[in-house]
Amino acid sequence: MDGKRRRVFGVLLGLALLTSAHANGSAVGTVTYFVPFTFNGVEGFVVRLTTMSTPAACSTSNRFIMMNTDPKYKTTLAAVMGAHFSGSSIFIRGTGSCTQYDNASEDLAYVCLGPDPC
C-alpha cells in the first residue's frame, strides 16, 4: 500500500472508531430498573428499559443516569417515575458519554412519553 492510500485508510479508520465511540444510546419500552439515589449530597437516578439498543461504548452497565445538576432533572424524573408506575412505554436518548457518578452509565439526554422517538 503506497503512502497516500495508507494515510486515507488511517483517516477513515480513525473516523470510524471516533464515531462509534461517541454514538448516542437509546432505549424504548417499559422501565425494568429504576434506582433513585444520593451521592455526596447530589440526587440522581439510573434507569433501564425493556429494549436497550445502541448503547454508548462507555456504558458498561447498560443503563442511563441523570443527576439533579441537569436543568431537566425534575421533569425527567417525573416522566420516568410516571412511566414506571403506570407501566407505560417511553423512549430514552443518551448523550453518548458517561461522565456522571459511576462513569459506567450513559448520561441521559431526554425522555419522550410513548414508544416513538421524539
C-alpha positions in Angstrom: 0.0 0.0 0.0 1.5 3.3 -1.0 1.8 6.3 1.4 -1.3 8.2 0.1 -3.6 5.1 0.4 -2.2 4.4 3.8 -3.0 7.9 5.0 -6.5 7.8 3.6 -7.1 4.4 5.2 -5.8 5.7 8.5 -8.0 8.7 8.4 -11.1 6.6 7.5 -10.3 4.1 10.3 -9.8 6.9 12.8 -13.2 8.5 11.9 -15.0 5.1 12.1 -13.5 4.5 15.6 -14.3 8.0 16.7 -17.9 7.9 15.5 -18.7 4.5 17.1 -17.1 5.5 20.4 -19.4 8.5 20.8 -22.6 7.1 19.5 -25.7 8.2 21.4 -27.5 5.3 23.0 -31.3 4.8 23.0 -33.9 2.7 24.6 -37.6 2.1 24.2 -40.2 0.2 26.3 -41.2 0.0 29.9 -39.0 0.7 32.8 -37.4 -2.5 34.2 -34.9 -0.9 36.5 -35.2 2.4 38.3 -33.0 3.4 41.3 -33.0 7.0 42.7 -30.0 7.7 44.9 -28.0 10.5 46.7 -24.2 10.6 46.4 -22.2 13.3 48.2 -25.3 15.4 48.6 -26.3 15.2 44.9 -29.5 13.4 43.9 -29.7 11.2 40.8 -31.3 8.2 39.3 -30.4 5.3 37.0 -32.9 3.7 34.7 -33.0 0.7 32.2 -35.8 -0.1 29.8 -37.0 -3.4 28.3 -35.2 -2.7 25.0 -31.7 -1.1 25.3 -30.4 -0.5 21.8 -27.2 1.0 20.5 -25.6 1.8 23.9 -22.7 4.2 24.1 -19.3 2.4 24.1 -18.7 3.7 27.7 -22.0 2.3 29.0 -20.8 -0.9 30.6 -23.8 -1.1 32.9 -26.3 -0.8 30.0 -28.4 1.9 31.8 -28.9 5.7 31.7 -28.2 8.1 34.5 -29.2 11.7 35.3 -28.1 13.9 38.2 -30.1 16.8 39.7 -27.5 19.2 38.4 -29.2 18.9 35.0 -31.8 21.6 34.4 -34.3 18.9 33.1 -33.9 16.7 36.2 -37.2 17.2 37.9 -39.4 16.9 34.7 -37.4 13.9 33.5 -37.6 12.2 36.9 -41.4 12.8 36.9 -41.7 11.3 33.4 -39.7 8.2 34.3 -41.5 7.7 37.6 -44.9 8.1 35.9 -44.0 5.6 33.2 -42.6 3.2 35.7 -45.6 3.2 38.0 -48.2 3.1 35.1 -46.3 0.5 33.0 -46.3 2.9 30.0 -43.7 2.8 27.3 -41.2 5.6 27.0 -38.2 6.5 24.7 -34.8 7.5 26.1 -31.9 9.1 24.2 -28.5 9.3 25.8 -25.7 11.8 25.2 -23.1 9.3 24.1 -20.9 10.0 27.2 -20.6 8.5 30.7 -19.5 11.4 32.8 -21.8 11.2 35.8 -21.3 9.4 39.1 -20.1 5.9 38.1 -18.7 6.5 34.6 -20.4 3.3 33.5 -24.0 4.5 32.8 -24.7 6.7 29.8 -25.7 10.3 30.6 -29.4 10.7 29.9 -30.2 13.4 27.3 -34.0 13.3 27.1 -37.1 11.2 27.6 -40.3 11.0 25.5 -43.5 9.5 26.7 -44.8 6.8 24.3 -42.8 4.3 22.3 -41.8 6.7 19.4 -38.6 8.7 19.2 -39.2 12.4 19.6 
